[in-house]
Amino acid sequence: MRVSPLVVFLVMSIAMIVVVSYLALSAQQTHQNRIIIEPGGPAKFVYKPSSLTVHVGEKVTWVNYAFFPMTVTSDNATNPFDSGGIDYGSSFEHTFNIVGTFHYHGSTPHLIGVIMVVS
């Protein structure tokens, strides 16, 4: 039995659409809870965004694009985390398993942020 080139083309097109849609959704979910550490002015570094809302059990990733090692350190004893030095281009991840508001800071005075965890 010979398969029509049109059928092959349609099947391959649908398969490509499914794969591209899956990859786009995966990329969106991957970057959804990402915080960038970057220069925010002369001798100033910032978290972008500086506040983020996530659901219980979600992971947050901080990525350092600040040219120098930076840190992410929790201000809350109920959900402690400390990245240690994050080199340029490297990242730190933390999963939030408790509902609440969690303030954190970095290694320079302007590096402050907050994660709000909801159910």
Secondary structure, DSSP 8 states (H G I E B T S, - for coil): ----HHHHHHHHHHHHHHHHHHHHHHHHHHHHTEEEEEEEETTEEEEESSEEEEETT-EEEEEE-SSS-B--EES-TTS--B---B-TT-EEEEE--S-EEEEEE-SSTT-EEEEEEE-
